[in-house]
């Protein structure tokens, strides 16, 4: 009964706290696997948790976007040619020819 109540309480937690709980559980499981298997190949994540790292990255992306919208950061504009390249034109012509030949074969 306590487990059911505990799961219900966890469902009502904010997303960030749920993610932290999940990450902590996964870390405990990984640690227990390492201790049981004596596997030295896995590196232990000392320091920042993966959830916190993901939130930091998301905030950084959002801040860059906000700064670009305000005008503090100018985005690099890639130069696009107005005319499609010769390679793509020849490819289009080739596809048209194939299409026309398929249509004529069906008739």
Steps between C-alpha positions, in 0.01 A plus 500: 500500500786738581660430162178593321472823696863577433453448123192725502694771682781475245253542214386831648853640527621764256680372194846610617469317832369185325797504263741542790342203680525286186862599449584420862335157469689424178826605664431270796423212264819566304704516819355172623576336163858626514544369855354161414694457179818679613496666157771767484428600140209726597588849613313632797333834446641712777363850523201625305204270433384437142166665574663820622729498198202468265320787672812717476533431129133576440529829688811594300323435170200701616724790609678507164166503319371781720816705443472448125137615506593816690787569262798459728624207296491497123456166338722404213306494179611239255523617144259310284528512127196631317548253218503129570825332414557325169524166679149527642362617167647201322358274769154653449526450126605141551203435729261658245639280224456190713146602585414563135650167393303315770178669387564413137573136589167472684309618193 
